[in-house]
Every structure is written in C-alpha cells, then in structure tokens.
C-alpha cells in the first residue's frame, strides 16, 4: 500500500514528457541556438544552388496589389506577373510565415495581438520607409545586409552602418512621439479565448504535416523547377520555425544596444555571420553557387542611404523584414499592416526609381559588373585578390562590432533611454 501511494504521488512519465514538450515548444530557445540552426538551414539552401532573400517576394506581392488597384500600367509593371506560389522569394516568405505560425501554435503562443490605433499608423509609416530603403539598398536586412556579407560583398557592411544609424535616429524620433503624441495610445481589449489554446498544438502539427506533404509531392514530381521549389518550402518553413522559437530578429540586433544596452541578439547575429561566411566561401570555391547572384549593385550610396531609411522604418514598424514575417505568424496585426505597406511601397518606389533611371541596372564593359546610379556590385575576394584577405577583413569588422557591443553592455555609453 505504501509503495502504491508513493507511486501515485510521485512524478510520472507523462510529467517528464510535458516538461520536455514545454522546453522544446513553449520556452524560448537561446538566440545563439537560433543563429546556429539558421546557418544550418542556409547552408543546405546554398548547397542546393539557392540563397535566402525576402524583399523580392514582398515586392512581387506589391506588384500584384498595384495591378489590382489599377496603378500597374502607370508604374510600368508587367501585366503577367509570376505566381506568388512559384516565385522563389515569395514562396519562402509564405512558408516562413507558416513555419512561425506552426511554432506559435505548438507553444500555445498564437493569438490575434491587437495594438493601439497609433501603433498601426507607425506600422504603416515604418513599412513605407522599409520599402523605400530596401529598394535603394537592393534588399532588406536579409538581402541587403546579411546575405551580401555572407557572399563577400561590402554592400552588406554599408547597409549595416546605415541600419545602425537609422535605428538610432528612429529611436530618438519614436521617443519624441511618445512624449508629445497622445492620440490612439489606449490599448484595445485582447479578445483572446484561452480555451482555444488547448487545440493549438494539434493545429500546429497539422500545419507542419501539410507543408511537408506539399514539399514531398513537388519533390517527387520529376519537374526540376518544382523540385527546387520543394527545397524552398522546407527552408522557409524551417527558418520561420527557428526564428519564432529563438525570437531571432535583425531589428532587435540593431536597436537593443541603443535602448537597453542588451547585446545578446546582436551577438547572435554576429555569430551567425561568423559561421556562415566560411561555409559560403567554400561553396563558392566549389562552384556550387554564384556569389554575384545575391550581391546588389548598390555599393555604397544605395546601401548606406537605404539602410538609414530602413533602420528608421523598422523601429516604427516594430520589426525588420524577416522579423515582421515571423511575427505575422504569431498573429501581430500591426506587423500585417507594416508588411502590407512594405510590399506596396517597395513595388511603387522600385518602379518609380527605375523610371527615373535611378535603379536601372547596366553592365560595366570593363568590369562586367552590374551598376546603377546608386552604386555597383563589389565582390571582396575579387578586389582583395582572394578569400583570405576578404575573410580577415570581414572577421575584423565582426570582432570590432562585438567589442563595441560588449563595451556598451558594461557601460551603457550608447543608450538613448
């Protein structure tokens, strides 16, 4: 009897499984783990001859919207746009949202997060600035900053400088508005039904299973294009899942040192870059992937100016491009507004800038590199005669960045709050 009573009172197998489930799907992962897993996914993506980008897909969504509201002909947009499901970046964007949605459901963290009215205004304003900035820089925090650095281009470092400066300016502007603007700051009721959350894990598994089956069906189709798109489905799904679980966010990496002096997210992004750069260099040397595919012709004016505008915008929007997408998957309505504005302004400004010949791409006959009026393609291994000096320069910048972040954590010298 005593043994039976002890068994009933003691921990059970199911208690342990519940704790394991909570640690895996309920508690947030370390951003450093998120950085390592992100690089693992990107390595697989690059090994398939493809790369990560976001802005091109969002711009396609904006092109579809402009055509739908009748602005397409005025902007010179094509009438026969590629399907959002077949477009490489658009497909990854959609599956990134799905991956974050599944992760949020599994952790019972999904809800329709409503914001005060003024936050939607800031979301729209931030999204517009992000769209203009990404157009000038040739990409967002993914395609204009992270991926170009991994591909050996200083365009990414130029945008990083702009993002940091823009985040500082954006924070100062946002603080001013909080002190002087009172309209629309009342928090709306949540309207969340906690009882529904009991069904969230089941729905999350169904989302994951549906996406995996979709990818498997395309992989088995025998069509080369569908096979490549199947890889993108799994990559986007994995990136969204990892970013939601680890809260990985480029906007936080640029913004937090100025807000709270907290540098964990910044150091996680530094780690991701440090891991990804030599992997990419090896794949480029093996001719698995052409590095120029992801190097925008915007160094240095477009990258820097675009980074500044994007940095201001992401502070008001509450997230960068990838951060906005995975927060959409969590149900943050403000980020839906910001992404909508981002897509529309990216489409509109890109079309206008091309009409002004600002972003019209031409090839320099002497260098055979793409150029625009805001910059050119620059590949560090070509400029510095090899990968070794290019990597040494990039790692030197990473070390300097890390030391500045670490110094700020200890002294709070750079905070504006």
N, C-alpha and C positions, 0 to 999 in steps of 0.2 A: 504493500500500500504506500509506504514511504517513497519507494522508487517511482511508482506511478505518479504520485503527487509532484515529485521533483521534475519528472519529465514534462508534466503539463505546465508547470510554472517556468521551466527553462526555455532558452531560445530554440527555435525550430529551423529546419532547412529553409522554410519559406521566409522567415525573418531575414536570414542571410541573403537570400535572393533579392528580397526587397531592397536591402541596403546596397547590394551590388547594382541593381537597376537605378537606384537614386544617384549613386556615384557616377554612373555612365550617362544617364539621360536627364537627370534632374539637376545635379550640381554642375556649375560651370567648369569647363576644363581650363587648365592653365593656358594663357595666350602663347607661351613658349611651345607647348604641345601643339597648339593650333598652327603655329608657324611651321613646325617640322612636318606636320601632316599636309599642310597646304603645299609645301615644296615637293612632298612625295607625289601628290596628285599632279602638280605642274610638270614634274619630271616625266611621268607617264604620258602626259599630254604632249610634251615636246618630243618624246621618243617616237610618238606616232606622226611626227612632222607638223604638229599644230601648236598654237600658242594661245594664251589667255588674253582676252580683250573684252571690254564691256561697252564702250561708247559707240562703236559701230552698230551694235544691236539696238541700243537706245535710239540712235539717230534714225535707224530704219523704222522703228515704231513712230517716231515723229514724222517721218516722210509719209507713212500711211495716214497719219492723222491729218497732215496738211492737205493731202489729196482728198481725203474725205470731206473736209470743210471748204474745199474749192481753192485753196491757196497754192496747190501744187503747180498748176500752169504758170502762175505769176512768179513763182520761185524757180521755175525751170526744172522741176523734179520730173523724173520718169513716171509715166503712167503705169507701166508694167513692172512694178516693184517685186523683188524677190519675196517669197513667202516667209513670214517670220519664223515658221517652224523649220524651214530648210536653211535659212541664213545662219552662218556659223556662230556669230556672236549673239544673235538674238536667241538662238536655241539654248546656248549656255546661260544666258540671262534668265530665261524662263525656268530652266531646270535648277538654277541656283536658288531662285525663289522657292521652288518646290522642295529642294533639299532643306532649306531653312524652315519651311512650313512643317515638314515631317519631323524635324528635330524639335521644334517648338511643341508640336502635338505630343511627341513621345515624352517630353518633360513636363507636360501639362502647363506649358507656359504660353500657349496661344490664347489671345483674346483680342477683341476689337478695341485697340487703345485709342481713345478719343483725346484730342488735345484742345486747349483753349483756342478761341477763334483767332487770336493774334498769331498763334503758332502756325496756322495754315497759311496766313499771309507771309510769314517768314519762310515757310517751306516753299511756297511758290517763288518768292524772290530769290531764295537760295538756289532753287532748281534752275532758274533762268541764268543766274551768274555761272553756275556749274556748266550749263550747256554752252555758253559763250566761251568760257575758259577752256573746256575740253576741245572745242573746235579749233581754237588758236594753238593749243599745245599738241594737237594730233592725238588726243586721248585723255582719259580721266586719270585718277590715281592709279588705275591698273595699266592702261595702255599708254599713258603719257609719263608716268613716274616709275612704277615697279617693273613692268616688263622691259622697257628700254634699258634700264640699268642692268637687268639680268642679261640682256642682249648686247651689252658692251657699248651703250651709247651715252654720251654726256647730256643728251636731251633730257634723260630721266633726272639727272642731278640738277639741271637748270630748273625743271619743274618742281623738284623738291624744295629748292630755295624759294621759289615763288609760293609754294604751298605753305611753307613755314611763315613767310612774311604775310601772306593773305590770312592765315589763321590768327596771327597776332592782331592785324587790323580788324578782322571780323569780330574777334572777342571784344575789342575796345568799343566797336560800334554797337554790338549786342548789349554790352553793359550800359551804354548810354541810353539805349531804348528801354531797358528795364527800369532805369531811373526816371525816365521822362514820359513814357507811354503807358497809360493805364487801361486803355480800352481793350476789351477782349481777353483779359487775363484770368477770368473766372474759370475754374476747372469744371468741365462738364461731368455729369454722372457717368459711371463706368458702364452700367447696364450689363455686366458680366454675370452669367449664371454658373456658379461654382459646380453645380450638379452635372453640368455637361462635360466637365473636365474628366470625369471618370471614363468617358468614351474616347478621349483624345488619343491615348496610346494605340488603341485599335485602329483609329483613323490614320495615325502616323504610319503604322506598319502597312496599311493598305496603299498609302501614297508611295512609299518606298517600293513595294512589290509591283505596283502599276508601272512606275518609271523603269524599274529593272526589266520587266517583261517587255516594255516598249523598246528598250535598247537591245534586248536579245532578239526581238523579231527583226529589227533592222540589221543587226549583225549577221543574221542567218539569211538575209535576203539575196545575197550574191551581187548586189548593186554596190559598186565601190563607193559612191557618194553616200549611200545610206549607211554603209559600214563605218565610214569616217564620222558620220553624224551620231552613230551609236556610241562611239567613244566620247563625243561631246556631251551626250545626255548623262553618262555616268560621271564625267569630270565635273560638269556643272552641279549635279546632284551632290557629289562629294564635297565640293567647295562650299556650297550653301550649308550643308550639314556641319562641316568643320567650323566655319566662321560663326554660325549661330551658337554652337556648343562652347566655343572658346571666346566668343564676343570679339573676335579679331576685327579690327577696324582701322583703316588708314587715317580717317579723320581724327580719331582719338589720338593716334600716334603723333599727329602734328599739333593738336590742340591742347592735350592734357598738360604738357610741361608748362604752358603759359597759365593754365587755370589753377592747378593744384600742385604743380611740381612733380606729380606722379609720372614716372617714365617707363612703367612696365610694358605698356603697349608699344611705345617707341622702340624699346629694346627688343621686343618680339619681332617687329618689322625688320630691325637691323639683323637679327638672327636669320630671318627668312631670306634676306638678300645675301647674307654671307654664305648660306648653304646653297642657294640657287645659282649663284654666279659661276662657280667652277663646274657644276653639272652642265649648265648651258654651254660653257666654253668647250667641254669635252664633246658634247653633241654637235656643236658647230664644226669642230675639227674633224669629226667623223662624217660630216656632210649629211647628217640626219635632218637638219633644219637650216634654212637660210636665215641668218640673223637679220638681214635687211627687211624681212617681211614685217617686223614689229618695230622698226626704227622710224619714227615720224620725221618728215623733212621740216622741222620747226626749231632746230637749234640755232641760236639760243633765244632770240627775241620772242618767238611764239611760245616756246616752252616756259620761259620766265613770266611773261605777261599773262599767259593762260593760267599758269599756276597761281598767280596772285588772285585773279578773279575767281578761280575755282576754290582757292583757300577761303576767301571771304564767303563764298556761296555755301560751302559745306558746313561752316559754323552756323549759319542761319538755318540751313536745311536740317541740321542735326545728324548728318552722315555723309560719307562720300558716295561714290557710285556703288561699289560692292556692299558697303555698309547699308546704304539705302535699300538695296535689293533684299538682303537677308532680314532687315527689319520689316520690310513689307511682308515677308513670310511669317513674321510674328504677329502681324495684324496692326502695325502702327499706321494709322490713317494719314498722319502728317507726312510720312515718307512716301505714301502713294501719291499725294499731291506734289511733293518735291520731285519725284521721278517723272511724273506726267509733265511738269514744267521743264525739267531737264531734257527730256526727249524732244519736246516741241521746240524749245529754244535752240537745242543742238542742231536740229534739222533746219530751222529757219535761218539761223546765223551762218551755218555752213553754206547754205545755198546762196545767201546774200554775199558772203565773203568770196565765194567762187565767182559770182557775177562781177565783183569788184577786182577780180584777179589777185585777191589777197592770199587765197589758199589754192590757187590754180597750180597744179604740180607740173613742173617741167624738168627735163633731164639735162644736167650739165654735160656738154660734149666732152670736156676734158677729163672730168672725174667719173662720168657715167652714174652720178648720184642724183637722186631727186632733190629738187629745190623749190621753194616757194618764196614769196616776198617776206615771210616772217622767219625764214631760216632754211637750213639744209639738213640732209642726212649726214650724221657723223658716226663713224664706227671706230672706237678707240684702238682696237688691235691693228687697224689699218694705219691710223695716224701715228701710233707709237711703235709701229713695226713689231707687233707680236702680242700674244695674250699675257705674257708675264708682266711687262710694264703696265699693261691695261688693268690687270687684276691688282697689282700692287697699288696703283693709284686709287682704284675703287675701294680696296680694303683700307687704305689710308684715310679716305673720307669717312668710311664706316667707323673706324676707331675714333676719329676726331668727334664724330656725331655722338658716339656712345659716351665719350668722356664729358662732353658738354651736358648731356642728359644726366649723367651720374653726378656731376658737379651741381646741377640745378636741383636734383633731389636732395642733396645735402644742405644747400644754402638758400634755395628758393629765390635766387637772384633774378630769374627771368619771369616770375609770375606777375600777372597784372591784376589779380583779385586782391 
